[in-house]
Every structure is written in C-alpha cells, then in structure tokens.
Amino acid sequence: MMIDQTRIVDYAEADAGFRIKLGVLVRRLQEAAVNHSEAAGFGSRAMAAAKNAWILNRWGVDINRWPTYLEPLTVTTWHRGARGYMAYRDFRLTVGAEVVAVATSRWLFFDLERKRVVRVPEETTEAYSVEAHHATNMDLDAWKPPEVKEIVTRLDITTRASDYDPNGHVNNAVYFDYLETLLAAEATNGSHPRRFLIQFQKEISREIDTVNAGLGSGIDSRPFALWGAPGNYAAGELLYV
C-alpha cells in the first residue's frame, strides 16, 4: 500500500529565497508516514493503547531541487519491509512529474511496558503491506554518523513549547529546524546541502531547555551533532555533491 499527499508550499513554509524550509519538508514526510500508519491501523493512539511505539532511528534525504513557494508538492510513501527489530520506509517527493526529492528511513518497534526495542510483529508488516522498491541508493544500515572532531560553528538553541509532540519530547522534525538554524548562523555562499543523513540517539525531554548544536569542517561533506547534559541527541552528515 502506498499513499500520496499533495499540498502547496505555503508562504509561512518558505525561506527568504522562497524555497521550502528544511524542517517543513521533513514534516511533510513525517505527516505522510503518520497517515499511512493510521490507514494501516497502527496510528499513534492505537499503538499507545497496545503499549507500543514506533521510534525513528535514522533518516536520509536527497534533494534534487528545493520545492518553492506555491508549488504543489506531492509526498508518496510506502513500507519497504521489516527485518528483526527494524522497519524501513521510503518516500518520493514530486512536483507534477518531476521528482524533486527522495528519502529513506529506519524505524524501531518499541515495547512501552518492557521499555525496550522488540522484533517487529509479523502482523504489523502484513497490515502495512510491503513495497520492496527503493526510493534512494542510500544504505542506512551501512552508514554511520561521522565524528565531529572540530566544531566550526556552534549554537546554543533554546527549546520552545511548540517543539514538543504528544509523546512529550521534541519532535524528530524539529531537529531539522535546529540544524537549519545552525546552518543559517554561518556566512556561506548560498549553497544548500543536497543530502541529509541523521541518526537519532536520545530523546529531548521537556526538562531540557537548551540544545547544543555543532557543525564540523568539510567541503563536500560536513558532520554535525546535537547534544546536551544528558548526552548526544543526534548526529549526522551533510553532503553538498
């Protein structure tokens, strides 16, 4: 089963160059994934009632062209299957017939009562149905976030009440807002990354009021990290080619 969602890029969703904001683009992906889960019978409320949850572990996004203000952006998503503790979901973003971006993600199935990751139940995969084709050439299982050995740009970002979702922690898409804020702090030549890879490592709870964000050096590839007093929240890599 695949689902499509189409909506124009609104004015508030565009940056100073009329391109869709990174955090907004990721929200579009997230909304499609959530709605697909609802259609399959594994929405957030149903999962919580069963004492289970999906935890987003890794995400990779390839940008062919940044969608712009007033363009009708369609997000297509599908479940690519599960293996052991992990499930895989891919995305295709189009404007008309043009593929403007593709993405892939890896999710963990979490038992809320036992407070640990468990094997993805077979009936869960059957409910979603499996579309085996890949949207990207990224291998999230093989990729590892690089270490930020030397921080070139650093910001201390204050969390906001709007950052938190119904689970009580900072929504995964907001991490990309933080990353976008970090990138904007640099004096650049206007170039935008073409690939974003991230691994989520620890939730940001309501007790956290400041998130440290750091960007490492590099030309074609640059590492980044988000961290705080409890440890590392996320780490990833930006690629410009």
N, C-alpha and C positions, 0 to 999 in steps of 0.2 A: 504494500500500500504506500503510495506517495501522496503528499498533499501540496497544494500550491496556495500561496497567499500573495495578493497584489495590492500595493498601496503606493501612492505618490510620495516623493520625498518632500515633506513639509518645510516651510520656511524656518521654523524653530529647530529643524533637524539638520540644517545646512551650516557649514562653517563660513568663514569670511570669503572663501573662494567659491562659494555655492556648491561645494562638494558635500556629500553626506558625511556626518561625523562618524568617527570610528566606533564610538560607543553605541551610536544609533544603529549602525549596520549590524553590530553583534546582537543588539536587542531584537532586530528583525529575525535573525537566526534563532535566537532563544524562543521567541514567540511561536515560530513555526514548530519547533521541537515540542514545546508545551502543548500546543493544539493537536499535534499528532498523537501525543500520549493520551490526551483527553479522548480523542476519537477511538483509540485502541482500548480504552477502559482502564488506563493506568495514569490518570491525571493526578495532580498534587494531593487533592483531598482523598481520593481513593487509596493512593499509596500511603498517606499518613494514617488512614484508618486501619490499613493492613500492617502498620508498624514497619514500613519500608520506605526507601527514598532512593532516587537516582542522584548520584554525585558526579558532577562534571569534573573529569580528571585532566584531560588535555584537549586543546583546540588548535587547529591550524587553519588559517585563512589566506587565500591567494587573491590578490586584486589585479584584474586585467585592466579595468578602468573604474575610477571612482564615480558612482552614480551622482547625479546633480539635481539641484532644486527643480521640482515639478515633474521629474521623470517618473513614470510608473515602474516601480521595482517589484518584480515577482521573485519570491523565495520558494523554491521547491526542496523538500526534504524527504529522506527515506531512512529506514532502519536497515543497516548493512549486515546485521547478524551479531551474534554474541559468541564469546569463547571464554569459558571459565568464569572469572569474576567481572569480565569486561564486555561492554556492548559498544557498537560502533554506529555512528550516524553521519551521513553526508548531506551536503547542501549544494544547490546550484542557484545563483542569482542572475536574473536576466532582465534586460530592458528590451521589450519586444523580442526579436530573435537573437539579440546579442547577449552572449554570456559575459557579464561584467565581473563576476567573482565566483569562486568555488570555495568550499570549506569542508573540513572533516573534523570529527570529534570522537573522543573516547570517554565512556561513562562507566561508573562503578555502581553495583547494586548493593545498597547498604541496609542492614538489619538494624532498625532503631532500638529494638529491645536488647539485643545482644551487643549493640554498639560496635559492629564490625562489618567489614565487607564480606559478602557471601556470593556463591555462584548464582549467575542469572538463571532463574527458573525457566524450564523449557516452555511452559505455558505462556510466559511473558513474550518470548520471541515469537511464538506462534500467533499471539494476538496482534503484534505489530505487522507480521509477515516480513519476509526478507527480500530486499532488492540488492543483489550482490554486486552490482557495478560500482566502481569507484569514481567519485567526482574529481579527485586530485591524484597526483603522483606522490603525495606525502605518506610516509610510513610513521605513524605516531608511536608505534611500538618500538621502533628502532631509534627514534630521535630522543636525545637527552638535552635538557636545557644547559647551555654553557655557563661556566662560572664568570661572574663579573669580577675580574681581577683588579681593574682600575676604574673607579667611578668618575666619569667625566662630568655628568650633570646629575644633581641630586635635589630633590624637593621633599619637604615635609607637608603632606596633604591632610587637611582636616576632614574627617568623615562628617556626613550630613545625615539627618534623619531619613531623607529620601533615598539614601544609598541602600537601605535595608529592605529585604523582601519578607514574605510571610514566614519564612523559616527562621527569621531573627538574625540573619547575618548579611554582610554586604553581598549584593547580587553579583554573580560572576561577570555580567556585562559591565558593571561599574568599574571593575579592574581595568577595562579598556578606556574608561573615562580618565582614570588616574594616569594611564600610560599616555593618553593623548595630551593631558596637561603637562606631563613630563617632557614630551617632545616639543610642545609649544614654548617651553622655557629656554630652548636653545635658539641661537641665532643661526638659522640654516639658509640654504639656497633655495628653499621651497620644495625640495624633493620629498616625496612621500614613500614610505616603505611599500613594497609590493607583496611581502609575505609576513604574516604574524604567527608566531608559534608560542604557546604558553602552557605551562603546567601549573595547575592549582595545587598548592601544598598544604595550606591551613586556612580555615575559615576566619573571617574578620568579624568578631562578635560585637555586640552593642557596647561592650565595656571599652572598646578601642576608640580613642578619639583622634589619633594621628597615625597615618600610614607613611612610612619612609619609602620613597621611590628613587631608584638609581639606574642610570643608563651608562653602559660601558663604552669603550672606544671601538672604532672599526670603520670601515668604508663600505664594503658590500654587505657586511653582517655585523650587527651590534647586539650584545647581550643586555638584558635588563632584569631587574628584580624589585619586588615589593616585600617589605619586611616591617617588623615592629618588635616590641618587647617579648611577645610570646614565641617569636621565631620568624621563619620565612613564610609569607603568604602565597607568593607565586614567583616563578622565574620563567624567562623566555628569551626569544631571539627575534630580531627584526632583520629582514633581508631586503635589499634595495635593488636586486637584479633578478 
